[in-house]
């Protein structure tokens, strides 16, 4: 299991209630008609804050070290796991 995968799973496990509420809003959202946008935005704000916090923890130390060039790849991998489970995550805050 990669470090990105470990942090992703840890984030999900520690915040089950938040992600379960987000899953309901995420699955109800229709990207074609934007039905459910308000619920996605409301629950998604907390989820994005959690994701950014875990991303900063994951990548924060490598950015300041000699491995800084790998930090971007690590963040992309982390977001890949998120987008795999939540493909509409990028629609949060879209108007």
Secondary structure, DSSP 8 states (H G I E B T S, - for coil): --HHHHHHHHHHHHTHHHHHHHHHHHHH-BTTTTBTHHHHHHHHHHHHHHHHHHHHHHHHHHHHSTTHHHHHHHHHHHHHHHHHH-TTGGGTT--
